[in-house]
Amino acid sequence: MHILKSPKYSEDMTAGISLTGITKLNDGIFKTRHGGSKSVIWKPKGELLLKKNDLQEKERLAQLKPKRKKKVELTVEPIKPIRKKGKYQVNKKEVSHRIRNMVNQMKGEKKLYFWTITFPDNTTDDTAFILFNKWLTRCRRDLKLKSYIWVAERQDGKRLKDKSKAATNTIHFHIAIHQRMCVKKANKFMRACLFTCIDNKEIIYTREAAKNYNGVDIAKDRKTRKVINFALKNKGKSLSHYLTKYVTKNDSEFKHLAYHCSRDYSNLILNFRLTADELHSIYFDEYIDTTEPFVNEWITFYRWKKQPPDIVCKYLAFVNQVVINLVNKN
């Protein structure tokens, strides 16, 4: 099935277009037309397919002769290096791009809500991750939560009024979803997770503290106390502000995953690539801010002045709608 036709070009692709701006390679080329998804590939015939379901690709790989392994004789038994525990950080650029593209591809009324899951001071990282994973599993099962992306963060002592709390460095989570959930049920599920972990002796926590837990909350307007839908056009600045505040300033390190998302978020196409002639023919010069570009020895990046052009939003929305439909069918 031909979903998208590959444009004809003879030059190398040197420009990348995303919802945040234009990236020009100073010395190099992009090898593929689209970027951002590891499981979706662009076929030469113009098809957009899922890698794991590409039978032709599997047949081609099966016909390849396996490479012979070279025999290496060792006179001394090698010493295995001690593997240090890894540290994970939030990929700020990726998270921001995935959220923006998820909102951009939505049909009809766009919705995006931000939730925060906090724990009492001195809750260990292991305990917090156990509780959060159990709670998220319960939400997927009982509240039919399908699409989400979450990030972990440590409480910044500089933002706290009580400086003594900075020493606890307690972890909490932010999760973005585009469906409404009941706050009371969300907190009830977390209390149930607390009781289960206490009974299984997985965490050190008192039952009295579990009964009083109320740490799952949704972002609301400070003045009206109404739930904020960050996907609305009049909340465009709020979305950028929220992403800047809670994602791009997150430099915390964790021994567990720092962020994760559902399948549809993970398969999103985040940008597309053009040749120099293609970029010039579209004429984006009036839309980009050339006063303060980001420049290093590899790239030059220009941000959009206000909002990305409609042609960019519509194209990425169309491609991602195709991708999500493919993901949901499998």
C-alpha positions in Angstrom: 0.0 0.0 0.0 1.5 3.3 -1.1 0.9 5.8 1.7 3.3 8.5 0.8 5.3 9.0 -2.4 9.0 9.7 -2.0 10.0 12.9 -3.7 12.6 12.8 -6.4 15.9 14.4 -5.5 19.5 14.1 -6.6 21.1 16.2 -4.0 22.1 15.3 -0.4 19.7 16.2 2.4 21.3 18.8 4.6 18.4 20.5 6.4 16.1 19.2 9.1 12.7 20.7 9.8 10.9 20.3 13.2 8.2 22.1 15.2 10.9 24.1 16.9 13.0 25.3 14.0 15.4 24.4 11.1 18.7 22.5 11.6 21.3 22.9 8.8 24.3 20.6 8.7 27.6 22.4 8.2 29.4 19.4 7.0 27.4 16.2 6.5 24.1 14.8 5.2 21.0 13.2 6.6 20.7 9.6 5.5 16.9 9.2 5.8 14.0 11.4 4.9 12.3 11.2 8.3 13.7 11.0 11.8 12.4 10.3 15.3 11.1 6.7 15.2 13.3 3.6 15.5 10.6 1.1 14.5 9.2 3.0 11.4 11.1 2.9 8.2 10.8 4.7 4.8 10.9 2.3 1.9 12.4 3.2 -1.5 9.0 2.7 -3.2 7.4 5.4 -1.0 5.9 3.2 1.7 5.9 4.0 5.4 6.1 0.6 7.3 6.7 -0.8 10.7 10.1 -2.5 10.8 9.0 -5.6 12.9 6.1 -6.3 10.5 8.1 -5.9 7.3 8.1 -9.4 5.9 10.2 -8.6 2.9 12.9 -7.2 5.1 12.8 -10.4 7.3 13.1 -12.6 4.2 16.0 -10.6 2.8 17.9 -10.8 6.1 17.2 -14.6 6.4 18.8 -15.1 3.0 22.0 -13.4 3.9 24.9 -15.7 4.8 25.9 -15.5 8.4 29.4 -14.1 8.9 32.0 -16.5 10.1 33.4 -15.8 13.5 37.1 -15.6 13.7 38.7 -18.0 16.2 40.9 -16.3 18.7 43.2 -18.3 20.9 43.7 -16.9 24.3 46.6 -18.0 26.4 45.5 -16.0 29.4 41.9 -15.9 30.7 40.7 -12.3 30.3 39.5 -10.5 33.4 35.9 -9.3 33.1 35.6 -5.6 34.0 33.3 -4.6 36.8 30.2 -3.0 35.4 29.2 0.2 37.2 25.6 1.0 37.7 24.3 3.3 34.9 23.0 6.7 35.5 20.0 8.0 33.5 19.0 11.5 32.6 16.0 13.0 30.8 16.6 13.5 27.1 15.1 17.0 27.2 15.0 17.6 23.4 13.4 14.3 22.7 10.7 14.6 25.4 9.8 18.1 24.3 9.6 17.1 20.6 7.4 14.1 21.3 4.9 16.1 23.4 4.7 18.8 20.7 4.2 16.3 17.9 1.6 14.3 19.8 -0.5 17.5 20.3 0.1 18.6 16.7 -1.2 15.3 15.2 -4.4 15.2 17.3 -7.7 15.4 15.3 -10.7 17.4 16.5 -10.4 18.9 20.0 -6.8 18.7 21.2 -6.2 17.7 24.8 -3.1 17.6 27.0 -3.0 17.4 30.7 0.0 17.3 33.1 -0.1 15.3 36.3 2.4 15.3 39.1 3.0 12.3 41.4 4.8 13.2 44.6 5.9 11.2 47.7 6.7 12.2 51.3 10.2 13.3 52.2 12.9 10.7 52.5 11.1 8.3 50.1 13.9 6.3 48.4 14.3 6.2 44.6 13.7 2.4 44.6 10.5 2.8 46.6 9.2 5.7 44.4 9.8 3.8 41.2 8.1 0.6 42.5 5.1 2.6 43.5 4.9 4.7 40.3 5.2 1.6 38.1 2.4 -0.2 40.0 0.2 2.9 39.9 0.8 3.4 36.1 -0.1 -0.3 35.5 -3.3 0.1 37.5 -4.2 3.2 35.5 -3.6 1.4 32.2 -5.8 -1.5 33.3 -8.7 0.2 35.1 -8.7 3.7 33.6 -7.8 2.6 30.1 -4.8 4.9 30.0 -3.1 4.3 26.6 -1.0 7.3 25.6 1.4 9.0 28.0 4.9 10.2 28.5 6.5 10.6 31.9 9.7 12.1 33.3 11.3 11.8 36.7 12.6 14.8 38.6 14.2 15.6 42.0 12.9 18.3 44.1 15.0 21.4 43.6 15.9 23.0 46.9 16.1 26.5 45.3 12.4 26.5 44.5 11.3 25.4 48.0 10.3 27.9 50.6 11.5 25.6 53.4 15.2 25.2 52.6 15.5 22.3 55.1 13.6 20.0 52.6 16.3 20.4 50.0 18.4 17.8 51.9 15.9 15.0 51.3 16.2 15.3 47.5 13.0 13.3 47.1 12.0 12.1 43.6 8.7 12.9 42.0 7.2 12.3 38.5 5.5 14.4 35.8 3.2 12.6 33.3 1.6 14.1 30.2 -1.6 12.4 28.9 -4.4 13.5 26.6 -7.4 11.9 28.4 -9.2 13.0 31.5 -8.8 10.9 34.7 -10.5 11.2 38.0 -8.1 12.6 40.6 -9.8 10.8 43.5 -9.5 7.4 41.7 -5.8 8.2 40.9 -5.0 8.8 44.5 -7.1 5.8 45.6 -5.0 3.6 43.3 -1.8 4.9 44.7 -3.0 4.2 48.3 -3.8 0.7 47.2 -0.3 0.4 45.8 1.2 1.6 49.1 -0.8 -1.0 51.0 0.2 -3.8 48.6 3.9 -2.9 48.8 3.7 -2.6 52.6 2.1 -6.1 52.9 4.8 -7.6 50.6 7.5 -5.8 52.5 8.7 -4.2 49.4 8.9 -0.7 51.0 9.5 0.8 54.4 6.3 2.8 55.0 3.6 3.0 57.7 -0.1 2.2 57.0 -1.1 5.4 58.7 1.0 7.4 56.2 -0.6 5.4 53.4 -4.1 6.2 54.5 -3.4 9.9 54.3 -1.6 9.8 50.9 -2.9 12.4 48.5 0.1 13.1 46.3 -1.4 12.6 42.8 -2.5 15.9 41.3 -3.3 17.5 38.0 -2.1 20.9 36.9 -4.6 23.7 37.5 -4.8 27.4 36.9 -3.7 29.2 40.0 -6.4 31.8 39.8 -9.5 29.9 38.6 -8.4 26.5 40.0 -9.7 24.9 36.8 -7.8 22.1 35.1 -5.5 23.4 32.3 -5.8 21.9 28.9 -2.3 22.7 27.6 -3.2 21.7 24.0 -5.5 24.7 23.5 -4.2 27.4 21.1 -4.6 30.1 23.7 -2.5 27.9 26.0 0.3 27.7 23.5 2.6 29.9 25.6 1.6 27.9 28.7 2.7 24.6 27.0 6.1 26.1 26.1 6.5 27.5 29.6 5.5 24.2 31.2 7.9 22.2 29.0 10.7 24.7 29.8 10.0 24.6 33.5 9.6 20.9 34.1 11.5 19.3 31.3 14.3 21.3 29.8 15.6 22.4 33.3 15.6 18.8 34.5 19.3 17.8 35.0 18.7 15.2 37.7 20.4 11.8 37.5 18.8 8.4 38.4 19.8 4.8 38.5 16.4 3.9 36.9 14.9 5.2 33.7 14.5 9.0 33.8 11.6 9.0 31.3 9.5 6.7 29.3 6.4 6.7 27.0 3.7 4.6 25.4 4.2 3.0 22.0 2.4 5.7 20.1 4.6 8.5 21.6 7.7 6.4 21.0 7.0 5.9 17.3 6.3 9.6 16.5 8.2 11.2 13.6 9.9 14.2 15.1 11.3 15.9 11.9 11.8 15.6 8.2 14.8 16.3 6.0 15.2 18.4 2.8 17.9 19.2 0.3 19.2 22.7 0.0 17.1 23.3 -3.2 13.9 22.0 -1.5 14.5 24.2 1.5 15.0 27.2 -0.7 11.9 26.5 -2.8 9.7 26.5 0.2 11.1 29.9 1.4 11.1 29.7 5.2 13.3 32.8 5.6 10.4 35.0 6.8 9.5 32.5 9.5 12.9 31.9 11.2 14.7 34.0 13.7 18.1 34.8 12.3 19.2 37.1 15.1 20.4 34.4 17.6 21.1 31.1 15.8 22.7 28.2 17.7 26.0 27.4 16.0 28.7 24.9 16.5 31.1 23.0 14.3 28.5 20.5 13.1 25.1 22.4 12.8 23.4 25.8 12.6 20.0 25.9 14.2 17.3 28.6 13.7 14.2 28.8 15.8 10.8 29.8 14.4 9.9 33.5 15.2 6.5 32.6 16.7 4.8 29.5 15.6 6.0 27.0 13.0 4.5 27.5 9.5 1.2 25.7 8.8 2.8 23.6 6.0 5.2 22.1 8.6 2.5 21.4 11.2 0.1 19.9 8.6 2.8 17.7 7.1 4.1 16.3 10.4 0.5 15.9 11.6 -0.4 13.8 8.5 2.7 11.6 8.8 2.3 11.0 12.5 -1.4 10.1 12.0 -0.3 7.4 9.6 2.3 6.2 12.0 -0.1 6.0 15.0 -2.7 4.1 12.9 0.0 1.6 11.9 1.0 1.2 15.6 -2.5 0.8 16.8 -3.2 -1.9 14.2 -0.4 -4.0 15.5 
